[in-house]
Amino acid sequence: MSMKIDFLSISNLEVKTKEEAILALVDVLDQANYLGNKKLFEKDILEREATLSTYIGHEIGLPHAQSSGVERPCVVIGKLSQPVRWTTEDEFVQLVFLIAVPEENEGNLHLKVLSKLARLLMHDDFRTQLSELDDAATMALLNKSVKEDN
């Protein structure tokens, strides 16, 4: 079984805050026509982030939301040019995986993607590969690693 989700990647993202990082990635999704209602998705993802931080360690943030503002499921990866503070603790993030899933989706897609990504990101070699690859290679790696059951 493979997951029906797309991947986008953007490198050298110039942002100063967590909110700027999230909104920049929402813009990428919007420009790529994954969103039906950008404002609604922005509200949903920022509310979700405010409820519980999505910092997972290793300078990685995994903001995510199920939202009726999303038309097609997508993960956009933002590689930040400089780390930004993600939590009130001294936790900084340089790699952001923003997961956007429609409110109505089959079989908890966002949870499946979230858990698969979280498992992959625990591996040093996988994180190193991600940090070194260009955008096209990053998308190819994620398509291969996340979508396939391996």
Secondary structure as UniProt FT lines:
FT   STRAND          6..13
FT   HELIX           18..31
FT   TURN            32..33
FT   HELIX           38..51
FT   STRAND          55..57
FT   TURN            58..59
FT   STRAND          60..61
FT   STRAND          64..67
FT   TURN            68..69
FT   STRAND          74..85
FT   STRAND          92..102
FT   HELIX           106..108
FT   HELIX           109..121
FT   HELIX           124..132
FT   HELIX           135..147
//
